[in-house]
Amino acid sequence: MATRAGVLASGLHTHAVPMDAGTSTFAESCAALRARAPRLAARVAAAEPGASHVLGRSRDGSPLLTIDGIALQHAGDPRADGVRWARAAAERLASTGATRAIVVGLGLGYHVEALAGRFDGVITIVEPDPATWRCALEARDLRALLARVEVLDADALEDLPRVLGADGGRTRVLAHAASLLRGDGRHRGLHEKLRLATAASGLRLRILVVSPIAGGSLPIARYASRALTSLGHESRLLDLSGFAPVLGGVEVFAARRERRAEIENGLCAAIGAGVAAACETYAPDVVLALAQAPLDVRALEAIGRTGAIRALWFVEDFRRFPYWREVAAHYDHVLTIQTDECLPAIGAVTDARVAYLPCGFDPTEHRPMALTPSEQHAFGSDVSFVGAGYRNRRQAFRRFLDLDFRVWGSDWGGASELARVLQRDAARISTEDAVRIFSASKVNLNLHSSTYHDDVDPRGDFVNPRTFELAGCGAFQLVDERRLLPELFAPGEEVVVSRSVAEMREQVRHYLAHPGERQAIAQRARARALAAHTYEHRMRELLAAVIAQDEERLAARARPPTFGEMAAREEGALRELLERHPGGTPFTLDALVRGITEHAGDVSEEEALFLFLHQFQELYLSEARA
């Protein structure tokens, strides 16, 4: 039986059109393009190729296109050259199970025509140069090809995630190599952008997120795991915060500092061994460790032996916390919140892929909150700060004591000058209460921590999570100057930047007197945060980096079917049971049983059977481990 692609390809009787002919064929091809991409077609119709685009003939008489001296086809036999390209491309598509191919670079279309005869899936053409389109439509009859493929407008890529998610399939981006050689670099940039955007499409990964035992990256682990699940992956959070009392209990020994560090390291090594054991059972594709996760070299080597890809998100200042020197070489990927000095420093001690990945926010937790009058009274003030009592903050906040000012957070012991404004005896503040404070305060101070400066840190580069969280809450903030901030939020438009504590003080007075300005800036910050800075954005970038390096390896790993795929095979009560779960979620017995236990009502026969199987599995595994 002929495939759909084979039938379509058999109708592709493309032929050379005299380039001086005028021409109903060109008009009809433009109409075919207009049906696919109307705005692009309008630009093509108005394009002026000029002297840079030269149409000629190959030795066999086929049209050729040269742009800025770069030949986009083989001068001898462009059709045969297209077939060679398509053969290699089809093999790559088959090896990754791709159902969609995005081809960057049209040339004169020979390679795309050849691919149409070898690939059953969707083919999408992206050519950012309208003049190239114009030359192709003038030189060749591409109507049959345009009927077979999709066309993606390079100037309208905002809808790409929805398009890719429509069929849930796997997308692979292919490059027309000659087009990537063009001097303006647009094709290269577009290829990289699309490659990153599509890296995880149709690829459902099993990911283990390892939290620290305590510290600022502990909630980020939870946000990251939640975001990965939202993106359609099977994510499990290994929350190690339960071990915090164990480490705190070391104090009972009253040991000297050296001995105490030795005991703590021994406990962390034991916890790391437990993480490695969890990897053996869970068999993740990727292990994502947050900063301060208790994974030493031995644990990381054991995780590597399971076949999992190891990634570290180092959401800390690499200068203050140099433990990365010991472990970076044992990760496959290291993501940092700093650039400049940080990336080459870490790159010098590891062969891992090192890249920049800033923090973000979770819109399910950090969002505008409508407060009751009692909550506004309890949490509100003209000016507030939420965070720990680092040295620079203890010094800086003395300048705000004449205002309606409140300080919330822990580690403020000994800050007697601030005693009057410290809230709740300097107790740790929950996320829920922090959101209430953000929403109740007219001006939120966001002074990054420093242990060696009493004012704004002149070397300040990374942007802390609070910046994104305040923006997500729609709260107005004054943030100290940071080198990496302008590419994340526009100073003066989305956040107000302070170059010194004295300037921050003057800005407080100004914005307290101008509530309309505060509200407009805060609204723009929230819009920017939602558009670009959620943890789903960050996890999509992280997985793109991982998959770009290990695509074949990940695609080749055995995948569990999804609940949707399982439901499609069944009927009756069993199908209804499976359809309670999101269709794209990987099917596992654990997930099914969790759904059964959380479901109200009597247990059906089918549910009882799965509960029995799960109990039997747990009993079998426990005996096997013994």
C-alpha positions as CSV (number, residue, x, y, z in Angstrom):
1,M,0.0,0.0,0.0
2,A,1.4,3.4,-0.9
3,T,2.1,5.8,1.9
4,R,0.5,9.3,1.9
5,A,3.9,10.8,1.3
6,G,4.6,8.5,-1.6
7,V,1.3,9.4,-3.3
8,L,2.0,13.1,-2.8
9,A,5.6,12.8,-4.0
10,S,4.5,11.0,-7.1
11,G,2.6,14.1,-8.2
12,L,5.6,16.4,-7.8
13,H,6.3,17.0,-11.5
14,T,8.5,20.1,-10.8
15,H,10.2,21.5,-13.9
16,A,12.3,24.4,-14.8
17,V,10.4,27.5,-15.9
18,P,12.1,29.9,-18.3
19,M,13.4,32.6,-16.0
20,D,12.3,35.4,-18.3
21,A,8.9,34.0,-18.8
22,G,6.3,35.9,-17.2
23,T,4.1,34.3,-15.9
24,S,1.1,32.7,-14.7
25,T,3.1,30.0,-13.0
26,F,4.7,32.5,-10.7
27,A,1.3,34.1,-9.9
28,E,-0.2,30.6,-9.2
29,S,2.8,29.7,-7.0
30,C,2.3,33.0,-5.1
31,A,-1.3,32.1,-4.6
32,A,-0.3,28.7,-3.2
33,L,2.1,30.4,-0.8
34,R,-0.6,32.9,0.2
35,A,-2.8,30.0,1.2
36,R,-0.1,28.8,3.6
37,A,1.3,32.1,4.9
38,P,-0.5,35.2,3.8
39,R,1.8,37.8,5.4
40,L,4.9,36.1,4.1
41,A,3.3,35.9,0.6
42,A,2.8,39.7,0.7
43,R,6.4,40.3,1.5
44,V,7.5,37.9,-1.2
45,A,5.4,39.7,-3.8
46,A,7.0,43.0,-2.8
47,A,10.6,41.6,-2.6
48,E,13.3,43.0,-4.8
49,P,16.1,40.4,-5.1
50,G,18.7,42.8,-6.5
51,A,22.2,42.1,-7.5
52,S,23.0,39.9,-4.5
53,H,20.6,37.1,-5.8
54,V,21.7,35.6,-9.1
55,L,19.7,33.0,-10.9
56,G,21.6,30.8,-13.4
57,R,21.7,27.3,-14.9
58,S,23.4,24.1,-13.9
59,R,25.2,21.9,-16.5
60,D,22.0,19.9,-17.0
61,G,19.9,23.1,-17.4
62,S,18.3,23.2,-14.0
63,P,17.9,26.5,-12.3
64,L,20.6,27.5,-9.7
65,L,20.6,30.3,-7.1
66,T,23.7,32.1,-5.9
67,I,23.4,34.7,-3.1
68,D,26.3,36.9,-2.2
69,G,28.6,34.5,-4.0
70,I,27.4,31.4,-2.1
71,A,25.9,28.7,-4.4
72,L,22.8,27.2,-2.7
73,Q,22.9,24.1,-4.9
74,H,25.4,21.8,-6.6
75,A,26.4,23.3,-9.9
76,G,26.5,19.9,-11.7
77,D,23.2,18.2,-10.6
78,P,21.2,20.0,-8.0
79,R,18.4,17.4,-8.0
80,A,20.9,14.6,-7.2
81,D,22.4,16.8,-4.5
82,G,19.0,17.3,-3.0
83,V,18.4,13.5,-3.0
84,R,21.7,13.0,-1.1
85,W,20.6,15.6,1.5
86,A,17.2,14.0,1.9
87,R,18.5,10.5,2.3
88,A,20.7,11.6,5.3
89,A,17.9,13.7,6.7
90,A,15.4,10.9,6.5
91,E,17.7,8.6,8.4
92,R,18.1,11.2,11.2
93,L,14.4,11.6,11.4
94,A,13.8,7.9,11.6
95,S,16.5,7.4,14.3
96,T,14.7,9.9,16.7
97,G,11.1,8.8,15.8
98,A,10.3,12.3,14.4
99,T,6.9,13.0,13.0
100,R,7.6,16.5,11.9
101,A,10.6,18.0,10.2
102,I,11.3,21.8,10.1
103,V,13.7,22.6,7.3
104,V,15.6,25.9,7.7
105,G,16.5,27.3,4.3
106,L,14.5,26.9,1.0
107,G,17.2,27.5,-1.6
108,L,15.3,26.5,-4.8
109,G,13.5,23.6,-3.0
110,Y,15.3,20.6,-4.5
111,H,16.2,19.1,-1.1
112,V,12.7,19.6,0.3
113,E,11.1,17.9,-2.7
114,A,13.4,14.9,-2.3
115,L,12.6,14.7,1.5
116,A,8.8,14.7,0.7
117,G,9.3,11.4,-1.1
118,R,11.1,9.8,1.8
119,F,9.4,11.1,4.9
120,D,5.7,10.4,5.9
121,G,5.4,13.1,8.5
122,V,4.8,16.8,8.4
123,I,7.4,18.9,6.6
124,T,7.6,22.6,7.5
125,I,9.7,25.1,5.5
126,V,11.2,28.2,7.2
127,E,12.9,30.6,4.9
128,P,13.5,34.1,6.4
129,D,14.5,35.9,3.2
130,P,11.5,37.0,1.0
131,A,13.9,37.5,-1.9
132,T,14.9,33.9,-1.9
133,W,11.3,32.9,-1.9
134,R,10.8,35.2,-4.9
135,C,13.7,33.7,-6.8
136,A,12.5,30.2,-6.1
137,L,8.9,30.9,-7.2
138,E,10.1,32.6,-10.4
139,A,12.6,29.9,-11.3
140,R,10.6,26.8,-10.6
141,D,7.1,25.5,-10.4
142,L,6.7,24.8,-6.6
143,R,2.9,24.5,-6.5
144,A,2.9,20.7,-5.8
145,L,5.5,21.1,-3.1
146,L,3.6,23.9,-1.4
147,A,0.5,21.6,-1.4
148,R,2.5,19.0,0.4
149,V,4.3,21.0,3.1
150,E,3.6,23.6,5.7
151,V,5.2,27.1,5.7
152,L,6.3,28.8,8.9
153,D,6.7,32.6,8.8
154,A,10.1,33.4,10.3
155,D,8.7,36.7,11.5
156,A,5.8,35.1,13.4
157,L,7.2,32.3,15.6
158,E,5.2,33.2,18.7
159,D,2.7,30.5,17.9
160,L,5.3,27.8,17.5
161,P,4.7,26.1,20.9
162,R,1.0,25.7,20.3
163,V,1.6,24.3,16.7
164,L,4.2,21.8,18.0
165,G,1.9,20.7,20.8
166,A,-1.0,20.1,18.5
167,D,-0.2,16.5,17.6
168,G,2.1,15.7,20.5
169,G,4.7,14.3,18.0
170,R,8.5,14.6,17.8
171,T,9.9,17.5,15.8
172,R,13.4,17.6,14.4
173,V,15.0,20.8,12.9
174,L,17.0,20.3,9.7
175,A,19.4,22.8,8.2
176,H,20.0,23.5,4.5
177,A,23.8,23.8,5.0
178,A,24.4,26.2,2.1
179,S,21.8,28.6,3.5
180,L,23.5,28.6,6.9
181,L,26.6,29.9,5.3
182,R,25.0,33.2,4.4
183,G,26.8,36.2,5.8
184,D,24.0,37.9,7.6
185,G,23.7,34.9,10.1
186,R,20.0,35.0,10.1
187,H,19.6,31.4,9.0
188,R,22.1,30.2,11.6
189,G,20.3,32.1,14.4
190,L,16.9,30.9,13.2
191,H,18.2,27.3,13.1
192,E,19.5,27.5,16.7
193,K,16.4,29.2,18.0
194,L,14.1,26.5,16.4
195,R,16.4,23.7,17.6
196,L,16.1,24.9,21.2
197,A,12.4,25.5,20.9
198,T,11.7,22.1,19.6
199,A,14.2,20.0,21.4
200,A,11.8,18.4,23.9
201,S,8.8,18.2,21.6
202,G,7.2,14.8,21.7
203,L,9.9,13.5,24.0
204,R,8.6,12.6,27.5
205,L,11.4,12.3,29.9
206,R,11.6,10.7,33.4
207,I,13.3,13.3,35.6
208,L,14.4,13.1,39.2
209,V,14.8,16.6,40.9
210,V,17.1,16.5,43.9
211,S,16.6,19.2,46.5
212,P,19.1,20.5,49.0
213,I,18.5,19.8,52.7
214,A,17.9,23.5,53.4
215,G,18.6,26.9,51.9
216,G,17.3,29.2,49.3
217,S,17.3,26.7,46.4
218,L,15.0,24.3,48.4
219,P,11.7,25.9,47.1
220,I,13.3,26.3,43.6
221,A,13.5,22.5,43.5
222,R,9.8,22.2,44.1
223,Y,9.0,24.9,41.5
224,A,11.3,23.2,38.9
225,S,9.7,19.8,39.5
226,R,6.2,21.2,39.1
227,A,7.2,23.0,35.9
228,L,8.6,19.8,34.4
229,T,5.3,18.0,35.1
230,S,3.4,20.9,33.4
231,L,5.6,20.5,30.4
232,G,4.5,16.9,30.0
233,H,7.4,15.0,31.6
234,E,7.3,12.5,34.5
235,S,9.0,14.5,37.2
236,R,9.6,13.2,40.8
237,L,10.9,15.6,43.5
238,L,13.3,14.0,46.0
239,D,12.7,16.4,48.8
240,L,15.6,16.1,51.3
241,S,14.5,18.8,53.7
242,G,13.4,16.0,56.1
243,F,17.1,15.5,56.9
244,A,17.5,19.0,58.2
245,P,16.8,18.0,61.9
246,V,19.4,15.2,61.5
247,L,22.1,17.6,60.5
248,G,21.0,20.1,63.1
249,G,21.3,17.4,65.7
250,V,25.1,17.3,65.2
251,E,25.2,20.2,67.7
252,V,24.5,17.7,70.5
253,F,28.1,16.4,70.2
254,A,29.5,19.9,70.9
255,A,32.4,19.0,68.6
256,R,35.1,21.3,67.4
257,R,34.5,22.9,64.0
258,E,36.8,20.5,62.1
259,R,35.2,17.4,63.7
260,R,31.7,18.8,63.2
261,A,32.4,19.4,59.5
262,E,33.7,15.8,59.3
263,I,30.5,14.4,60.9
264,E,28.2,16.5,58.6
265,N,30.1,15.4,55.5
266,G,29.7,11.8,56.6
267,L,25.9,12.3,57.0
268,C,25.7,14.0,53.6
269,A,27.6,11.2,52.0
270,A,25.1,8.7,53.4
271,I,22.2,10.8,52.0
272,G,23.9,11.0,48.6
273,A,24.2,7.2,48.6
274,G,20.5,7.2,49.2
275,V,19.9,9.4,46.2
276,A,22.0,7.1,44.1
277,A,19.9,4.1,45.3
278,A,16.7,6.0,44.4
279,C,18.1,6.5,40.9
280,E,18.6,2.7,40.6
281,T,14.9,2.1,41.4
282,Y,13.3,5.1,39.6
283,A,15.6,4.8,36.5
284,P,15.4,8.5,35.5
285,D,16.6,9.8,32.1
286,V,17.8,13.0,33.8
287,V,18.8,13.9,37.4
288,L,18.5,17.6,38.1
289,A,20.3,18.6,41.3
290,L,19.8,22.1,42.8
291,A,22.6,24.0,44.5
292,Q,23.7,22.5,47.8
293,A,22.1,19.1,47.0
294,P,24.2,16.6,49.1
295,L,25.8,14.8,46.1
296,D,29.5,14.1,46.5
297,V,31.7,12.6,43.8
298,R,31.0,9.0,44.8
299,A,27.2,9.6,44.6
300,L,27.5,11.4,41.2
301,E,29.6,8.5,39.8
302,A,27.0,6.0,41.0
303,I,24.2,8.0,39.4
304,G,26.2,8.2,36.2
305,R,26.5,4.4,36.1
306,T,22.7,4.2,35.9
307,G,22.8,5.9,32.6
308,A,21.1,9.1,33.8
309,I,22.2,12.5,32.5
310,R,23.4,14.6,35.5
311,A,22.6,18.3,35.5
312,L,23.4,20.9,38.2
313,W,21.5,24.1,38.5
314,F,24.0,26.3,40.5
315,V,21.7,29.0,41.7
316,E,24.3,30.6,43.9
317,D,27.2,33.1,43.7
318,F,30.1,31.0,42.4
319,R,32.6,33.3,44.3
320,R,31.0,32.7,47.7
321,F,30.3,29.0,47.3
322,P,33.3,27.4,45.5
323,Y,32.3,23.8,46.2
324,W,31.6,23.5,42.5
325,R,35.3,23.0,42.0
326,E,34.9,19.5,43.6
327,V,31.8,18.3,41.8
328,A,31.4,20.1,38.5
329,A,33.6,17.5,36.6
330,H,31.1,14.8,37.6
331,Y,28.1,16.4,36.0
332,D,27.1,16.4,32.3
333,H,25.6,19.8,32.4
334,V,26.1,22.8,34.8
335,L,23.7,25.7,34.6
336,T,24.6,28.9,36.4
337,I,22.9,32.3,37.2
338,Q,26.1,34.1,36.3
339,T,28.1,34.7,33.1
340,D,31.3,36.6,32.5
341,E,33.9,35.2,35.0
342,C,31.7,32.3,36.1
343,L,31.3,30.4,32.9
344,P,35.0,30.2,32.0
345,A,35.9,29.4,35.6
346,I,33.6,26.4,35.8
347,G,34.4,25.4,32.3
348,A,38.1,25.2,33.2
349,V,37.5,22.3,35.7
350,T,34.9,20.3,33.8
351,D,34.1,18.9,30.4
352,A,30.4,19.4,31.1
353,R,28.3,21.7,29.1
354,V,28.3,25.0,31.1
355,A,25.5,27.5,30.3
356,Y,23.6,30.5,31.8
357,L,20.1,29.9,33.2
358,P,18.7,32.7,35.4
359,C,16.1,32.1,38.2
360,G,12.4,32.6,37.6
361,F,9.0,32.4,39.5
362,D,6.1,30.0,39.9
363,P,2.9,31.8,38.9
364,T,0.8,29.4,40.9
365,E,2.4,30.7,44.1
366,H,3.7,34.1,43.2
367,R,0.6,36.0,42.0
368,P,-1.4,39.1,42.9
369,M,-3.4,38.5,46.0
370,A,-6.5,40.3,47.2
371,L,-6.1,40.9,50.9
372,T,-8.8,41.3,53.5
373,P,-8.7,44.4,55.7
374,S,-7.2,42.4,58.6
375,E,-4.5,41.0,56.3
376,Q,-3.7,44.4,55.0
377,H,-3.3,45.7,58.5
378,A,-1.2,42.7,59.6
379,F,1.2,42.7,56.6
380,G,1.0,46.1,55.1
381,S,3.4,49.1,55.3
382,D,4.7,51.9,53.1
383,V,8.0,50.1,52.7
384,S,9.0,46.5,53.4
385,F,11.8,44.0,53.0
386,V,11.6,40.2,53.1
387,G,14.8,38.2,53.5
388,A,17.8,37.3,55.6
389,G,19.9,39.7,57.6
390,Y,23.1,40.0,55.7
391,R,25.7,42.6,56.6
392,N,24.9,45.1,53.9
393,R,21.2,45.0,54.7
394,R,21.8,45.6,58.4
395,Q,23.8,48.7,57.5
396,A,21.5,50.0,54.7
397,F,18.2,49.7,56.3
398,R,19.1,52.0,59.2
399,R,18.4,54.8,56.7
400,F,14.7,53.9,56.4
401,L,13.8,53.8,60.1
402,D,12.0,57.2,60.0
403,L,9.5,55.7,57.5
404,D,6.6,53.2,57.9
405,F,9.0,50.3,57.4
406,R,8.8,46.6,58.2
407,V,11.5,44.0,57.9
408,W,10.5,40.3,57.7
409,G,12.7,37.2,57.7
410,S,15.3,35.3,59.7
411,D,19.0,35.7,60.7
412,W,18.7,39.2,62.1
413,G,20.1,38.4,65.5
414,G,22.2,41.2,66.9
415,A,20.7,43.9,64.7
416,S,19.5,45.9,67.7
417,E,19.2,49.2,65.7
418,L,16.5,47.5,63.6
419,A,14.6,45.8,66.5
420,R,11.7,48.2,66.2
421,V,10.9,47.2,62.6
422,L,11.7,43.5,62.8
423,Q,8.6,41.4,62.6
424,R,7.7,38.1,64.3
425,D,10.9,38.0,66.3
426,A,12.8,37.5,63.0
427,A,11.1,34.2,62.3
428,R,11.3,32.5,58.9
429,I,8.5,33.7,56.6
430,S,6.4,31.2,54.6
431,T,5.9,31.7,50.8
432,E,2.2,32.4,51.4
433,D,3.0,35.2,53.9
434,A,5.7,36.6,51.7
435,V,3.2,37.0,48.9
436,R,0.8,38.8,51.3
437,I,3.6,41.1,52.3
438,F,4.6,41.8,48.6
439,S,0.9,42.6,47.9
440,A,0.3,44.7,51.0
441,S,3.5,46.9,50.7
442,K,3.5,50.1,48.6
443,V,7.3,49.8,48.0
444,N,9.2,46.5,48.2
445,L,13.0,46.9,48.7
446,N,15.1,44.2,46.9
447,L,18.7,44.7,48.0
448,H,20.8,41.7,47.0
449,S,22.8,40.2,49.8
450,S,26.5,40.9,50.4
451,T,29.0,39.9,53.1
452,Y,31.7,42.4,52.1
453,H,29.9,45.6,51.0
454,D,27.8,48.0,53.1
455,D,26.1,49.5,50.1
456,V,25.2,48.3,46.6
457,D,27.7,45.6,45.5
458,P,29.7,47.1,42.6
459,R,30.4,43.6,41.4
460,G,26.8,42.5,41.5
461,D,25.8,40.5,38.5
462,F,23.2,37.7,39.0
463,V,19.5,38.4,39.7
464,N,18.0,36.8,42.8
465,P,14.7,34.9,42.8
466,R,13.0,37.7,44.7
467,T,13.2,39.9,41.7
468,F,11.1,37.5,39.6
469,E,8.7,36.7,42.5
470,L,7.9,40.3,43.2
471,A,7.3,40.9,39.5
472,G,5.0,37.8,39.4
473,C,3.0,39.2,42.3
474,G,2.5,42.5,40.5
475,A,4.3,44.2,43.3
476,F,6.4,47.4,42.9
477,Q,10.1,47.0,43.7
478,L,13.3,48.9,44.0
479,V,16.2,46.7,43.1
480,D,19.9,47.4,43.4
481,E,21.9,47.6,40.2
482,R,22.8,44.2,38.8
483,R,24.8,43.6,35.6
484,L,22.5,40.9,34.2
485,L,19.2,42.7,35.1
486,P,18.6,44.8,32.0
487,E,18.3,41.8,29.7
488,L,15.6,40.4,32.1
489,F,13.6,43.5,33.0
490,A,13.8,47.0,31.5
491,P,15.1,49.5,34.1
492,G,12.8,52.4,34.6
493,E,10.0,50.6,32.7
494,E,9.5,47.3,34.5
495,V,11.7,47.8,37.6
496,V,13.3,50.8,39.3
497,V,17.0,50.3,39.7
498,S,19.1,51.9,42.6
499,R,22.8,52.5,42.1
500,S,23.3,53.2,45.8
501,V,21.3,52.9,49.1
502,A,21.1,56.8,49.1
503,E,19.5,56.7,45.7
504,M,17.1,53.9,46.9
505,R,16.1,56.2,49.8
506,E,15.3,59.1,47.4
507,Q,13.4,56.7,45.1
508,V,11.2,55.5,48.0
509,R,10.1,59.1,48.7
510,H,9.3,59.7,45.0
511,Y,7.3,56.6,44.4
512,L,5.4,56.8,47.7
513,A,4.2,60.2,46.4
514,H,3.3,58.8,42.9
515,P,1.1,55.7,43.2
516,G,0.1,55.8,39.6
517,E,3.7,55.4,38.5
518,R,4.2,52.5,40.9
519,Q,1.2,50.6,39.6
520,A,2.1,51.1,35.9
521,I,5.7,49.8,36.5
522,A,4.5,46.9,38.5
523,Q,1.9,45.9,35.9
524,R,4.6,45.9,33.1
525,A,6.9,43.8,35.3
526,R,4.2,41.2,35.8
527,A,3.5,41.0,32.1
528,R,7.2,40.6,31.3
529,A,7.5,37.9,34.0
530,L,4.6,35.9,32.7
531,A,5.8,36.2,29.1
532,A,9.4,35.2,29.7
533,H,10.4,34.3,33.3
534,T,8.3,31.4,34.7
535,Y,9.9,28.2,35.8
536,E,8.3,26.5,32.8
537,H,10.4,28.9,30.6
538,R,13.5,27.9,32.5
539,M,12.9,24.2,32.4
540,R,12.2,24.3,28.7
541,E,15.5,26.0,28.2
542,L,17.3,23.5,30.5
543,L,15.9,20.5,28.7
544,A,16.7,22.0,25.3
545,A,20.3,22.3,26.4
546,V,20.3,18.7,27.7
547,I,18.5,17.2,24.6
548,A,20.6,19.2,22.1
549,Q,23.7,17.3,23.4
550,D,22.1,13.9,24.0
551,E,19.1,13.7,21.7
552,E,19.8,10.3,20.1
553,R,20.7,8.8,23.5
554,L,17.4,10.0,25.1
555,A,15.3,9.2,22.1
556,A,16.6,5.6,22.1
557,R,15.7,4.9,25.8
558,A,12.6,2.8,26.3
559,R,9.5,5.0,27.0
560,P,6.4,4.0,28.9
561,P,3.1,4.5,27.1
562,T,1.0,7.5,28.1
563,F,-2.3,7.3,29.9
564,G,-3.9,8.5,26.7
565,E,-2.3,5.7,24.6
566,M,-3.3,3.1,27.2
567,A,-6.9,4.4,27.3
568,A,-7.2,4.3,23.5
569,R,-6.6,0.5,23.7
570,E,-9.2,-0.2,26.3
571,E,-13.0,0.3,26.7
572,G,-15.6,0.4,29.5
573,A,-14.7,0.9,33.1
574,L,-11.0,0.4,32.6
575,R,-10.9,3.1,29.9
576,E,-12.8,5.5,32.3
577,L,-10.2,4.7,35.0
578,L,-7.3,5.6,32.7
579,E,-9.0,8.7,31.4
580,R,-8.9,10.3,34.9
581,H,-5.3,11.1,34.2
582,P,-3.9,13.7,31.8
583,G,-3.6,12.0,28.4
584,G,0.1,13.0,27.9
585,T,1.3,11.7,31.3
586,P,3.5,8.6,31.1
587,F,1.6,5.5,32.4
588,T,3.1,4.0,35.6
589,L,1.5,1.8,38.2
590,D,2.5,4.2,40.9
591,A,0.7,7.1,39.2
592,L,-2.4,5.0,38.6
593,V,-2.5,3.9,42.2
594,R,-2.1,7.4,43.4
595,G,-5.1,8.4,41.3
596,I,-7.1,5.5,42.8
597,T,-6.4,6.4,46.4
598,E,-7.2,10.1,45.8
599,H,-10.5,9.3,44.1
600,A,-13.6,9.5,46.2
601,G,-16.2,6.7,46.3
602,D,-16.2,2.9,46.5
603,V,-13.3,0.9,44.9
604,S,-14.3,-0.8,41.7
605,E,-13.1,-4.3,40.7
606,E,-10.6,-2.8,38.2
607,E,-9.2,-0.5,40.9
608,A,-9.0,-3.3,43.4
609,L,-7.0,-5.3,40.9
610,F,-4.4,-2.5,40.4
611,L,-4.2,-2.0,44.1
612,F,-3.4,-5.7,44.5
613,L,-0.8,-5.6,41.8
614,H,0.9,-2.5,43.3
615,Q,0.9,-4.2,46.8
616,F,2.4,-7.3,45.2
617,Q,5.1,-5.3,43.4
618,E,6.1,-3.5,46.6
619,L,6.3,-6.8,48.5
620,Y,8.4,-8.3,45.7
621,L,10.7,-5.3,45.5
622,S,11.3,-5.2,49.2
623,E,12.2,-8.9,49.3
624,A,14.5,-8.5,46.3
625,R,16.3,-5.7,48.0
626,A,16.7,-7.8,51.2
